[in-house]
Amino acid sequence: MVETTEIKTSSLARSGNAVALTGMLLFAAFAPHSIAGAEISLAIATAGWLLRSLVTKSAGFRRSKLDLPIWLFFLWTILSAVFSEEPSISIPKLQSVCVFLVFYLTQAVVKRRTAIVLVAVMILSGVTGSLFSVYDLLRGRGVVVEAVAPGSPFHDASIRRGDAVWRVGRHRVFSKDDVDEVIRTAEIGTRLSVSLITQGEHAERPGFLVTPELKAIDSPSGITGSERSHRFRASGWTGHYGTFAEVLQILAQLSLGFAFANFLNHGANRRFKLAAAAAIVLGIGIGLSAMRTVLVALAVGATIIALRTARGSAKIFVAAGIAVVLGFGAFVISQTRAAHALSLGDDSSSLRVQVARVGLERIAIHPVFGHGMDAVKGHWAEWGFPGTDLIHLHSTPLQIAFDRGLPGLLIWLWLMTICWQLTSRAERLSRDSGDSNMRGVLLGATGAFVGFFVSSLFNYNWGDGEVALVFWWLMGTVVVLSRAARESFNVSQQ
């Protein structure tokens, strides 16, 4: 009877572990494209992990140097929400901070071999998204508006001649007839949001209400146009080009790490060629997003990877690749974004400076606990921020100080420092392991981390759910591989 029970227990534990790994595999596939898909995948992984933990009576967690700053940052965020200017907004927002739990789930489920597979799957998924973006740009989006008739509901969306309507009520449209069909099939009283492409930028409008009178018109949209827009910033299957570029930046560095680790150990073998090709495609995807800061972050991260390799030929390859990607990105920016975007003389750059200036002034008013997450939504104009669109402060350190106070910022900087130290040390230990793939992930992670941090100075990537999930997954993977690298290093020293 005891033996039968042990067999059943072992079988349940294996089943739970298989479910957990399946969830993580799905996460690797969906994370670059869909927050919903990523969260569902993580729910599957969590269910499998819970089953395994209940059966084995072991969660599989191990301590790391990241634990203390992670939990201090979380606890300080709770305090900032309690003392927020708008607790009713900030406290519910706390659920978004729990993305760091992916760090612990990854450590509990992923092992050395599966870590390599998951990284490869996510890179392949990112490459697929980049290729789709090329197709999306060639195909075109929406319908370019040539004229708007008097009485058209699109006057409420502040649409102008030359803008492109590409989504109505969350439905993608490719012609005027598509727009009319969405309006006709919508329920009366429904408010249809409108997604525009204006001067290459994505813009969201509250839209208009569907009325019986509107549905009765032959062409309820009241717009005229026949061409699709090919002037927009690539976003793959994600909802925003910023999210798309930030995730691709991480994956491009991992691909570069794979390429160099294999090149250093085996020369220009097949794995090197595949990884290098993936890095190029991902770089193209970033360039098509026309994200200036992420392009710079990619270049800085890739430089770090090159500096950590020994061969001059690798450094030459990186330098040439950086020059090509930056040149390509500059061309896309000049063709896609507003005039003077390359020289930072566009409205977007000006708005960033204005928002940052007001944010810095407000930090002095609440330096300890900050204003609370998203509290600004109820006081945007009152607190002196420009314009009517509610946006973030376009800088992770600045946003953290604004939301959580200066102690929150110091804890976050401490956390980032530990992340770098852990990643850098693990990569050094892996150099003599003989495992090119393990070293490749850790080498790429050093570039990915630096790129993420550089971009965070000018983008609030810490607050982007999709990007944060990938970041914490990668840090969990680094912890797993750092233990494996340490074990290999200790064996080699004996």
Contacts in CASP RR format, 6 or more apart in sequence:
PFRMAT RR
TARGET T0000
AUTHOR 0000-0000-0000
METHOD contacts of the structure
MODEL  1
MVETTEIKTSSLARSGNAVALTGMLLFAAFAPHSIAGAEISLAIATAGWL
LRSLVTKSAGFRRSKLDLPIWLFFLWTILSAVFSEEPSISIPKLQSVCVF
LVFYLTQAVVKRRTAIVLVAVMILSGVTGSLFSVYDLLRGRGVVVEAVAP
GSPFHDASIRRGDAVWRVGRHRVFSKDDVDEVIRTAEIGTRLSVSLITQG
EHAERPGFLVTPELKAIDSPSGITGSERSHRFRASGWTGHYGTFAEVLQI
LAQLSLGFAFANFLNHGANRRFKLAAAAAIVLGIGIGLSAMRTVLVALAV
GATIIALRTARGSAKIFVAAGIAVVLGFGAFVISQTRAAHALSLGDDSSS
LRVQVARVGLERIAIHPVFGHGMDAVKGHWAEWGFPGTDLIHLHSTPLQI
AFDRGLPGLLIWLWLMTICWQLTSRAERLSRDSGDSNMRGVLLGATGAFV
GFFVSSLFNYNWGDGEVALVFWWLMGTVVVLSRAARESFNVSQQ
9 55 0 8 1.000
9 56 0 8 1.000
12 51 0 8 1.000
12 52 0 8 1.000
12 55 0 8 1.000
13 51 0 8 1.000
13 52 0 8 1.000
13 55 0 8 1.000
13 56 0 8 1.000
15 51 0 8 1.000
16 48 0 8 1.000
16 49 0 8 1.000
16 51 0 8 1.000
16 52 0 8 1.000
16 55 0 8 1.000
17 48 0 8 1.000
17 52 0 8 1.000
17 109 0 8 1.000
19 44 0 8 1.000
19 45 0 8 1.000
19 47 0 8 1.000
19 48 0 8 1.000
19 51 0 8 1.000
20 44 0 8 1.000
20 45 0 8 1.000
20 46 0 8 1.000
20 47 0 8 1.000
20 48 0 8 1.000
20 49 0 8 1.000
20 52 0 8 1.000
20 109 0 8 1.000
21 45 0 8 1.000
21 109 0 8 1.000
21 114 0 8 1.000
22 44 0 8 1.000
22 45 0 8 1.000
23 41 0 8 1.000
23 42 0 8 1.000
23 44 0 8 1.000
23 45 0 8 1.000
24 41 0 8 1.000
24 45 0 8 1.000
24 106 0 8 1.000
24 109 0 8 1.000
24 110 0 8 1.000
24 114 0 8 1.000
24 118 0 8 1.000
25 117 0 8 1.000
25 118 0 8 1.000
25 121 0 8 1.000
26 37 0 8 1.000
26 40 0 8 1.000
26 41 0 8 1.000
26 44 0 8 1.000
26 45 0 8 1.000
27 38 0 8 1.000
27 41 0 8 1.000
27 42 0 8 1.000
27 45 0 8 1.000
27 118 0 8 1.000
27 469 0 8 1.000
27 473 0 8 1.000
28 118 0 8 1.000
28 119 0 8 1.000
28 121 0 8 1.000
28 122 0 8 1.000
28 125 0 8 1.000
29 41 0 8 1.000
29 121 0 8 1.000
29 122 0 8 1.000
29 125 0 8 1.000
30 37 0 8 1.000
30 38 0 8 1.000
30 40 0 8 1.000
30 41 0 8 1.000
30 125 0 8 1.000
31 38 0 8 1.000
31 41 0 8 1.000
31 122 0 8 1.000
31 125 0 8 1.000
31 247 0 8 1.000
31 466 0 8 1.000
31 469 0 8 1.000
31 470 0 8 1.000
31 473 0 8 1.000
32 122 0 8 1.000
32 125 0 8 1.000
32 126 0 8 1.000
32 129 0 8 1.000
32 238 0 8 1.000
32 244 0 8 1.000
32 247 0 8 1.000
32 248 0 8 1.000
32 251 0 8 1.000
32 466 0 8 1.000
32 470 0 8 1.000
33 125 0 8 1.000
33 126 0 8 1.000
33 129 0 8 1.000
33 236 0 8 1.000
33 237 0 8 1.000
33 238 0 8 1.000
34 237 0 8 1.000
34 238 0 8 1.000
35 465 0 8 1.000
35 466 0 8 1.000
35 469 0 8 1.000
38 466 0 8 1.000
38 469 0 8 1.000
42 102 0 8 1.000
42 105 0 8 1.000
42 469 0 8 1.000
45 105 0 8 1.000
45 109 0 8 1.000
46 105 0 8 1.000
49 59 0 8 1.000
49 105 0 8 1.000
49 108 0 8 1.000
49 109 0 8 1.000
53 59 0 8 1.000
53 60 0 8 1.000
53 108 0 8 1.000
59 108 0 8 1.000
60 107 0 8 1.000
60 108 0 8 1.000
61 104 0 8 1.000
61 107 0 8 1.000
61 108 0 8 1.000
62 107 0 8 1.000
62 479 0 8 1.000
62 483 0 8 1.000
64 107 0 8 1.000
64 422 0 8 1.000
64 479 0 8 1.000
65 418 0 8 1.000
65 421 0 8 1.000
65 422 0 8 1.000
66 103 0 8 1.000
66 415 0 8 1.000
66 418 0 8 1.000
66 419 0 8 1.000
66 422 0 8 1.000
66 475 0 8 1.000
66 479 0 8 1.000
69 411 0 8 1.000
69 414 0 8 1.000
69 415 0 8 1.000
69 418 0 8 1.000
70 100 0 8 1.000
70 103 0 8 1.000
70 415 0 8 1.000
72 411 0 8 1.000
73 408 0 8 1.000
73 411 0 8 1.000
73 412 0 8 1.000
73 415 0 8 1.000
74 97 0 8 1.000
74 100 0 8 1.000
76 404 0 8 1.000
76 407 0 8 1.000
76 408 0 8 1.000
76 411 0 8 1.000
77 94 0 8 1.000
77 97 0 8 1.000
77 373 0 8 1.000
77 404 0 8 1.000
77 408 0 8 1.000
78 94 0 8 1.000
79 369 0 8 1.000
80 90 0 8 1.000
80 369 0 8 1.000
80 370 0 8 1.000
80 372 0 8 1.000
80 373 0 8 1.000
80 403 0 8 1.000
80 404 0 8 1.000
80 405 0 8 1.000
80 408 0 8 1.000
81 87 0 8 1.000
81 90 0 8 1.000
81 91 0 8 1.000
81 93 0 8 1.000
81 94 0 8 1.000
81 372 0 8 1.000
81 373 0 8 1.000
82 91 0 8 1.000
83 369 0 8 1.000
83 370 0 8 1.000
83 372 0 8 1.000
84 90 0 8 1.000
84 91 0 8 1.000
84 369 0 8 1.000
84 370 0 8 1.000
84 371 0 8 1.000
84 372 0 8 1.000
84 373 0 8 1.000
84 375 0 8 1.000
85 366 0 8 1.000
85 371 0 8 1.000
85 372 0 8 1.000
85 375 0 8 1.000
85 379 0 8 1.000
86 372 0 8 1.000
86 374 0 8 1.000
86 375 0 8 1.000
86 377 0 8 1.000
86 378 0 8 1.000
86 379 0 8 1.000
89 372 0 8 1.000
89 373 0 8 1.000
89 374 0 8 1.000
89 375 0 8 1.000
89 377 0 8 1.000
89 378 0 8 1.000
90 372 0 8 1.000
90 373 0 8 1.000
90 374 0 8 1.000
90 375 0 8 1.000
93 373 0 8 1.000
93 374 0 8 1.000
94 373 0 8 1.000
96 373 0 8 1.000
96 463 0 8 1.000
96 465 0 8 1.000
99 465 0 8 1.000
99 468 0 8 1.000
99 469 0 8 1.000
99 472 0 8 1.000
100 468 0 8 1.000
100 472 0 8 1.000
101 472 0 8 1.000
102 469 0 8 1.000
102 472 0 8 1.000
102 473 0 8 1.000
102 476 0 8 1.000
103 472 0 8 1.000
103 473 0 8 1.000
103 475 0 8 1.000
103 476 0 8 1.000
103 479 0 8 1.000
104 476 0 8 1.000
106 472 0 8 1.000
106 473 0 8 1.000
106 476 0 8 1.000
106 477 0 8 1.000
106 479 0 8 1.000
106 480 0 8 1.000
107 476 0 8 1.000
107 479 0 8 1.000
107 480 0 8 1.000
110 118 0 8 1.000
110 476 0 8 1.000
110 477 0 8 1.000
110 480 0 8 1.000
111 480 0 8 1.000
112 438 0 8 1.000
112 480 0 8 1.000
112 481 0 8 1.000
112 484 0 8 1.000
115 441 0 8 1.000
115 477 0 8 1.000
115 480 0 8 1.000
115 481 0 8 1.000
116 437 0 8 1.000
116 438 0 8 1.000
116 441 0 8 1.000
118 477 0 8 1.000
119 254 0 8 1.000
119 258 0 8 1.000
119 441 0 8 1.000
119 477 0 8 1.000
122 251 0 8 1.000
122 254 0 8 1.000
122 470 0 8 1.000
123 251 0 8 1.000
123 254 0 8 1.000
123 255 0 8 1.000
123 258 0 8 1.000
123 275 0 8 1.000
123 278 0 8 1.000
123 282 0 8 1.000
124 278 0 8 1.000
126 247 0 8 1.000
126 248 0 8 1.000
126 251 0 8 1.000
126 282 0 8 1.000
127 278 0 8 1.000
127 281 0 8 1.000
127 282 0 8 1.000
129 236 0 8 1.000
129 237 0 8 1.000
129 285 0 8 1.000
130 236 0 8 1.000
130 248 0 8 1.000
130 281 0 8 1.000
130 282 0 8 1.000
130 283 0 8 1.000
130 284 0 8 1.000
130 285 0 8 1.000
130 288 0 8 1.000
131 281 0 8 1.000
132 236 0 8 1.000
132 237 0 8 1.000
133 234 0 8 1.000
133 235 0 8 1.000
133 236 0 8 1.000
133 244 0 8 1.000
133 285 0 8 1.000
133 288 0 8 1.000
133 289 0 8 1.000
134 234 0 8 1.000
134 284 0 8 1.000
134 285 0 8 1.000
134 288 0 8 1.000
136 234 0 8 1.000
136 236 0 8 1.000
137 230 0 8 1.000
137 232 0 8 1.000
137 234 0 8 1.000
137 288 0 8 1.000
138 230 0 8 1.000
139 228 0 8 1.000
140 174 0 8 1.000
140 228 0 8 1.000
140 229 0 8 1.000
140 230 0 8 1.000
140 232 0 8 1.000
141 164 0 8 1.000
141 166 0 8 1.000
141 172 0 8 1.000
141 174 0 8 1.000
141 197 0 8 1.000
141 228 0 8 1.000
141 229 0 8 1.000
141 230 0 8 1.000
141 232 0 8 1.000
142 164 0 8 1.000
142 165 0 8 1.000
142 166 0 8 1.000
142 172 0 8 1.000
142 173 0 8 1.000
142 174 0 8 1.000
142 175 0 8 1.000
142 178 0 8 1.000
142 197 0 8 1.000
142 228 0 8 1.000
142 229 0 8 1.000
143 164 0 8 1.000
143 165 0 8 1.000
143 166 0 8 1.000
143 173 0 8 1.000
143 174 0 8 1.000
143 175 0 8 1.000
143 176 0 8 1.000
143 178 0 8 1.000
143 179 0 8 1.000
143 223 0 8 1.000
143 225 0 8 1.000
143 226 0 8 1.000
143 227 0 8 1.000
143 228 0 8 1.000
143 229 0 8 1.000
144 162 0 8 1.000
144 163 0 8 1.000
144 164 0 8 1.000
144 225 0 8 1.000
144 227 0 8 1.000
144 228 0 8 1.000
144 229 0 8 1.000
145 154 0 8 1.000
145 159 0 8 1.000
145 160 0 8 1.000
145 161 0 8 1.000
145 162 0 8 1.000
145 163 0 8 1.000
145 164 0 8 1.000
145 165 0 8 1.000
145 223 0 8 1.000
145 224 0 8 1.000
145 225 0 8 1.000
146 161 0 8 1.000
146 162 0 8 1.000
146 223 0 8 1.000
146 224 0 8 1.000
146 225 0 8 1.000
146 226 0 8 1.000
147 161 0 8 1.000
147 223 0 8 1.000
147 224 0 8 1.000
147 225 0 8 1.000
148 154 0 8 1.000
148 155 0 8 1.000
148 159 0 8 1.000
148 161 0 8 1.000
148 222 0 8 1.000
148 223 0 8 1.000
148 224 0 8 1.000
149 222 0 8 1.000
149 223 0 8 1.000
149 224 0 8 1.000
151 222 0 8 1.000
152 221 0 8 1.000
152 222 0 8 1.000
152 223 0 8 1.000
153 183 0 8 1.000
153 207 0 8 1.000
153 208 0 8 1.000
153 209 0 8 1.000
153 214 0 8 1.000
153 220 0 8 1.000
153 221 0 8 1.000
153 222 0 8 1.000
154 165 0 8 1.000
154 194 0 8 1.000
154 208 0 8 1.000
154 221 0 8 1.000
154 222 0 8 1.000
154 223 0 8 1.000
156 205 0 8 1.000
156 206 0 8 1.000
156 207 0 8 1.000
156 208 0 8 1.000
157 194 0 8 1.000
157 196 0 8 1.000
157 205 0 8 1.000
157 206 0 8 1.000
157 207 0 8 1.000
157 208 0 8 1.000
158 205 0 8 1.000
159 165 0 8 1.000
159 194 0 8 1.000
159 196 0 8 1.000
159 205 0 8 1.000
159 223 0 8 1.000
160 198 0 8 1.000
162 198 0 8 1.000
163 196 0 8 1.000
163 197 0 8 1.000
163 198 0 8 1.000
164 196 0 8 1.000
164 197 0 8 1.000
164 198 0 8 1.000
164 228 0 8 1.000
164 229 0 8 1.000
164 232 0 8 1.000
165 173 0 8 1.000
165 179 0 8 1.000
165 194 0 8 1.000
165 195 0 8 1.000
165 196 0 8 1.000
165 223 0 8 1.000
166 172 0 8 1.000
166 173 0 8 1.000
166 195 0 8 1.000
166 196 0 8 1.000
166 197 0 8 1.000
166 229 0 8 1.000
166 232 0 8 1.000
167 173 0 8 1.000
167 193 0 8 1.000
167 194 0 8 1.000
167 195 0 8 1.000
168 179 0 8 1.000
168 182 0 8 1.000
168 183 0 8 1.000
168 192 0 8 1.000
168 193 0 8 1.000
168 194 0 8 1.000
168 195 0 8 1.000
169 182 0 8 1.000
169 186 0 8 1.000
169 192 0 8 1.000
169 193 0 8 1.000
169 194 0 8 1.000
170 193 0 8 1.000
171 178 0 8 1.000
171 182 0 8 1.000
173 179 0 8 1.000
173 182 0 8 1.000
174 228 0 8 1.000
175 226 0 8 1.000
176 219 0 8 1.000
176 221 0 8 1.000
176 223 0 8 1.000
176 224 0 8 1.000
176 225 0 8 1.000
176 226 0 8 1.000
179 221 0 8 1.000
179 223 0 8 1.000
180 219 0 8 1.000
180 220 0 8 1.000
180 221 0 8 1.000
182 192 0 8 1.000
183 192 0 8 1.000
183 210 0 8 1.000
183 214 0 8 1.000
183 215 0 8 1.000
183 220 0 8 1.000
183 221 0 8 1.000
184 215 0 8 1.000
184 220 0 8 1.000
186 192 0 8 1.000
186 210 0 8 1.000
186 215 0 8 1.000
187 210 0 8 1.000
188 210 0 8 1.000
188 211 0 8 1.000
188 212 0 8 1.000
188 215 0 8 1.000
189 209 0 8 1.000
189 210 0 8 1.000
189 211 0 8 1.000
190 209 0 8 1.000
190 210 0 8 1.000
191 206 0 8 1.000
191 207 0 8 1.000
191 208 0 8 1.000
191 209 0 8 1.000
191 210 0 8 1.000
192 207 0 8 1.000
192 208 0 8 1.000
192 209 0 8 1.000
192 210 0 8 1.000
193 204 0 8 1.000
193 205 0 8 1.000
193 206 0 8 1.000
193 207 0 8 1.000
194 204 0 8 1.000
194 205 0 8 1.000
194 206 0 8 1.000
194 207 0 8 1.000
194 208 0 8 1.000
195 202 0 8 1.000
195 203 0 8 1.000
195 204 0 8 1.000
195 205 0 8 1.000
196 202 0 8 1.000
196 203 0 8 1.000
196 204 0 8 1.000
196 205 0 8 1.000
197 203 0 8 1.000
197 229 0 8 1.000
197 231 0 8 1.000
197 232 0 8 1.000
199 337 0 8 1.000
199 338 0 8 1.000
200 229 0 8 1.000
200 231 0 8 1.000
200 232 0 8 1.000
200 233 0 8 1.000
200 336 0 8 1.000
200 337 0 8 1.000
200 338 0 8 1.000
201 233 0 8 1.000
201 337 0 8 1.000
201 338 0 8 1.000
201 348 0 8 1.000
202 232 0 8 1.000
202 233 0 8 1.000
202 235 0 8 1.000
202 240 0 8 1.000
202 241 0 8 1.000
208 214 0 8 1.000
214 220 0 8 1.000
231 335 0 8 1.000
231 336 0 8 1.000
232 336 0 8 1.000
233 241 0 8 1.000
233 288 0 8 1.000
233 289 0 8 1.000
233 290 0 8 1.000
233 291 0 8 1.000
233 336 0 8 1.000
233 337 0 8 1.000
234 241 0 8 1.000
234 244 0 8 1.000
234 285 0 8 1.000
234 287 0 8 1.000
234 288 0 8 1.000
234 289 0 8 1.000
234 290 0 8 1.000
235 241 0 8 1.000
235 242 0 8 1.000
235 243 0 8 1.000
235 244 0 8 1.000
235 289 0 8 1.000
236 244 0 8 1.000
238 244 0 8 1.000
238 247 0 8 1.000
238 466 0 8 1.000
241 289 0 8 1.000
241 290 0 8 1.000
241 291 0 8 1.000
242 289 0 8 1.000
242 291 0 8 1.000
242 294 0 8 1.000
242 459 0 8 1.000
242 464 0 8 1.000
243 464 0 8 1.000
243 465 0 8 1.000
243 466 0 8 1.000
243 467 0 8 1.000
244 285 0 8 1.000
244 289 0 8 1.000
245 285 0 8 1.000
245 286 0 8 1.000
245 287 0 8 1.000
245 289 0 8 1.000
245 291 0 8 1.000
245 294 0 8 1.000
246 291 0 8 1.000
246 294 0 8 1.000
246 452 0 8 1.000
246 455 0 8 1.000
246 459 0 8 1.000
246 461 0 8 1.000
246 464 0 8 1.000
246 466 0 8 1.000
246 467 0 8 1.000
247 466 0 8 1.000
247 467 0 8 1.000
247 470 0 8 1.000
248 282 0 8 1.000
248 283 0 8 1.000
248 285 0 8 1.000
248 286 0 8 1.000
248 289 0 8 1.000
248 294 0 8 1.000
249 286 0 8 1.000
249 294 0 8 1.000
249 297 0 8 1.000
249 298 0 8 1.000
249 448 0 8 1.000
249 451 0 8 1.000
249 452 0 8 1.000
249 455 0 8 1.000
250 448 0 8 1.000
250 451 0 8 1.000
250 452 0 8 1.000
250 467 0 8 1.000
250 470 0 8 1.000
250 471 0 8 1.000
250 474 0 8 1.000
251 282 0 8 1.000
251 448 0 8 1.000
252 279 0 8 1.000
252 282 0 8 1.000
252 283 0 8 1.000
252 286 0 8 1.000
252 298 0 8 1.000
252 302 0 8 1.000
253 298 0 8 1.000
253 301 0 8 1.000
253 302 0 8 1.000
253 305 0 8 1.000
253 444 0 8 1.000
253 445 0 8 1.000
253 447 0 8 1.000
253 448 0 8 1.000
253 451 0 8 1.000
254 440 0 8 1.000
254 441 0 8 1.000
254 444 0 8 1.000
254 445 0 8 1.000
254 448 0 8 1.000
254 474 0 8 1.000
255 275 0 8 1.000
255 276 0 8 1.000
255 278 0 8 1.000
255 279 0 8 1.000
255 282 0 8 1.000
256 275 0 8 1.000
256 276 0 8 1.000
256 279 0 8 1.000
256 302 0 8 1.000
256 305 0 8 1.000
256 318 0 8 1.000
256 444 0 8 1.000
256 447 0 8 1.000
257 275 0 8 1.000
257 305 0 8 1.000
257 440 0 8 1.000
257 441 0 8 1.000
257 443 0 8 1.000
257 444 0 8 1.000
258 271 0 8 1.000
258 275 0 8 1.000
258 278 0 8 1.000
258 437 0 8 1.000
258 440 0 8 1.000
258 441 0 8 1.000
258 444 0 8 1.000
259 272 0 8 1.000
259 275 0 8 1.000
259 276 0 8 1.000
259 279 0 8 1.000
260 305 0 8 1.000
260 306 0 8 1.000
260 309 0 8 1.000
260 314 0 8 1.000
260 440 0 8 1.000
260 443 0 8 1.000
261 436 0 8 1.000
261 437 0 8 1.000
261 439 0 8 1.000
261 440 0 8 1.000
261 443 0 8 1.000
262 269 0 8 1.000
262 271 0 8 1.000
262 272 0 8 1.000
262 275 0 8 1.000
262 436 0 8 1.000
262 437 0 8 1.000
262 440 0 8 1.000
263 269 0 8 1.000
263 272 0 8 1.000
263 311 0 8 1.000
263 314 0 8 1.000
264 309 0 8 1.000
264 310 0 8 1.000
264 311 0 8 1.000
264 314 0 8 1.000
264 436 0 8 1.000
265 434 0 8 1.000
265 436 0 8 1.000
265 439 0 8 1.000
266 272 0 8 1.000
266 436 0 8 1.000
271 436 0 8 1.000
271 437 0 8 1.000
280 321 0 8 1.000
283 298 0 8 1.000
283 325 0 8 1.000
284 325 0 8 1.000
284 328 0 8 1.000
286 294 0 8 1.000
286 295 0 8 1.000
286 298 0 8 1.000
286 325 0 8 1.000
286 329 0 8 1.000
287 295 0 8 1.000
287 325 0 8 1.000
287 328 0 8 1.000
287 329 0 8 1.000
287 332 0 8 1.000
288 332 0 8 1.000
290 329 0 8 1.000
290 332 0 8 1.000
290 333 0 8 1.000
290 336 0 8 1.000
290 337 0 8 1.000
290 341 0 8 1.000
291 459 0 8 1.000
292 333 0 8 1.000
292 341 0 8 1.000
292 342 0 8 1.000
292 344 0 8 1.000
293 454 0 8 1.000
293 455 0 8 1.000
293 457 0 8 1.000
293 458 0 8 1.000
293 459 0 8 1.000
294 455 0 8 1.000
294 459 0 8 1.000
295 325 0 8 1.000
295 326 0 8 1.000
295 329 0 8 1.000
296 454 0 8 1.000
296 455 0 8 1.000
297 450 0 8 1.000
297 451 0 8 1.000
297 452 0 8 1.000
297 454 0 8 1.000
297 455 0 8 1.000
298 322 0 8 1.000
298 325 0 8 1.000
298 451 0 8 1.000
299 322 0 8 1.000
299 325 0 8 1.000
299 326 0 8 1.000
300 450 0 8 1.000
300 451 0 8 1.000
300 454 0 8 1.000
301 446 0 8 1.000
301 447 0 8 1.000
301 448 0 8 1.000
301 450 0 8 1.000
301 451 0 8 1.000
301 454 0 8 1.000
302 318 0 8 1.000
302 321 0 8 1.000
302 322 0 8 1.000
302 447 0 8 1.000
303 318 0 8 1.000
303 322 0 8 1.000
304 446 0 8 1.000
304 447 0 8 1.000
304 450 0 8 1.000
305 318 0 8 1.000
305 443 0 8 1.000
305 444 0 8 1.000
305 446 0 8 1.000
305 447 0 8 1.000
306 314 0 8 1.000
306 315 0 8 1.000
306 317 0 8 1.000
306 318 0 8 1.000
306 319 0 8 1.000
307 315 0 8 1.000
308 427 0 8 1.000
308 443 0 8 1.000
308 446 0 8 1.000
309 315 0 8 1.000
309 443 0 8 1.000
330 342 0 8 1.000
333 341 0 8 1.000
333 342 0 8 1.000
334 341 0 8 1.000
334 342 0 8 1.000
337 346 0 8 1.000
337 348 0 8 1.000
338 346 0 8 1.000
338 347 0 8 1.000
338 348 0 8 1.000
339 346 0 8 1.000
340 346 0 8 1.000
341 348 0 8 1.000
341 349 0 8 1.000
351 386 0 8 1.000
351 391 0 8 1.000
352 394 0 8 1.000
352 458 0 8 1.000
354 385 0 8 1.000
354 386 0 8 1.000
355 385 0 8 1.000
355 386 0 8 1.000
355 391 0 8 1.000
355 393 0 8 1.000
355 394 0 8 1.000
356 393 0 8 1.000
356 394 0 8 1.000
356 395 0 8 1.000
356 398 0 8 1.000
358 383 0 8 1.000
358 384 0 8 1.000
358 385 0 8 1.000
358 386 0 8 1.000
359 385 0 8 1.000
359 393 0 8 1.000
359 398 0 8 1.000
359 402 0 8 1.000
360 398 0 8 1.000
362 371 0 8 1.000
362 383 0 8 1.000
362 402 0 8 1.000
363 370 0 8 1.000
363 398 0 8 1.000
363 401 0 8 1.000
363 402 0 8 1.000
363 405 0 8 1.000
363 406 0 8 1.000
366 405 0 8 1.000
367 405 0 8 1.000
367 406 0 8 1.000
368 405 0 8 1.000
368 406 0 8 1.000
368 407 0 8 1.000
369 404 0 8 1.000
369 405 0 8 1.000
370 401 0 8 1.000
370 402 0 8 1.000
370 403 0 8 1.000
370 404 0 8 1.000
370 405 0 8 1.000
371 402 0 8 1.000
371 403 0 8 1.000
372 403 0 8 1.000
372 404 0 8 1.000
373 403 0 8 1.000
373 404 0 8 1.000
374 403 0 8 1.000
375 403 0 8 1.000
376 383 0 8 1.000
376 385 0 8 1.000
376 390 0 8 1.000
376 402 0 8 1.000
377 390 0 8 1.000
380 387 0 8 1.000
380 388 0 8 1.000
380 390 0 8 1.000
381 387 0 8 1.000
381 388 0 8 1.000
392 399 0 8 1.000
392 460 0 8 1.000
392 463 0 8 1.000
393 399 0 8 1.000
393 402 0 8 1.000
393 460 0 8 1.000
394 458 0 8 1.000
394 459 0 8 1.000
394 460 0 8 1.000
395 456 0 8 1.000
395 457 0 8 1.000
395 458 0 8 1.000
395 459 0 8 1.000
395 460 0 8 1.000
396 412 0 8 1.000
396 456 0 8 1.000
396 457 0 8 1.000
396 459 0 8 1.000
396 460 0 8 1.000
396 461 0 8 1.000
396 462 0 8 1.000
396 463 0 8 1.000
397 409 0 8 1.000
397 412 0 8 1.000
397 413 0 8 1.000
397 456 0 8 1.000
397 457 0 8 1.000
399 460 0 8 1.000
399 462 0 8 1.000
399 463 0 8 1.000
400 408 0 8 1.000
400 409 0 8 1.000
400 412 0 8 1.000
400 462 0 8 1.000
401 408 0 8 1.000
401 409 0 8 1.000
412 462 0 8 1.000
416 453 0 8 1.000
419 449 0 8 1.000
419 475 0 8 1.000
420 446 0 8 1.000
420 449 0 8 1.000
420 450 0 8 1.000
420 453 0 8 1.000
422 475 0 8 1.000
422 478 0 8 1.000
422 479 0 8 1.000
422 482 0 8 1.000
423 442 0 8 1.000
423 445 0 8 1.000
423 446 0 8 1.000
423 449 0 8 1.000
423 475 0 8 1.000
423 478 0 8 1.000
423 482 0 8 1.000
424 446 0 8 1.000
425 482 0 8 1.000
426 442 0 8 1.000
426 445 0 8 1.000
426 478 0 8 1.000
426 481 0 8 1.000
426 482 0 8 1.000
426 485 0 8 1.000
426 486 0 8 1.000
427 439 0 8 1.000
427 442 0 8 1.000
427 443 0 8 1.000
427 445 0 8 1.000
427 446 0 8 1.000
427 485 0 8 1.000
429 482 0 8 1.000
429 485 0 8 1.000
429 486 0 8 1.000
429 488 0 8 1.000
429 489 0 8 1.000
430 438 0 8 1.000
430 439 0 8 1.000
430 440 0 8 1.000
430 442 0 8 1.000
430 443 0 8 1.000
430 481 0 8 1.000
430 485 0 8 1.000
430 488 0 8 1.000
431 439 0 8 1.000
432 488 0 8 1.000
432 489 0 8 1.000
432 492 0 8 1.000
433 439 0 8 1.000
433 484 0 8 1.000
433 485 0 8 1.000
433 488 0 8 1.000
433 489 0 8 1.000
433 492 0 8 1.000
434 488 0 8 1.000
435 488 0 8 1.000
438 481 0 8 1.000
438 484 0 8 1.000
438 485 0 8 1.000
441 477 0 8 1.000
441 478 0 8 1.000
441 481 0 8 1.000
442 478 0 8 1.000
442 481 0 8 1.000
442 482 0 8 1.000
442 485 0 8 1.000
445 474 0 8 1.000
445 477 0 8 1.000
445 478 0 8 1.000
448 474 0 8 1.000
449 474 0 8 1.000
452 461 0 8 1.000
452 467 0 8 1.000
452 471 0 8 1.000
455 461 0 8 1.000
456 462 0 8 1.000
461 467 0 8 1.000
461 468 0 8 1.000
462 468 0 8 1.000
END
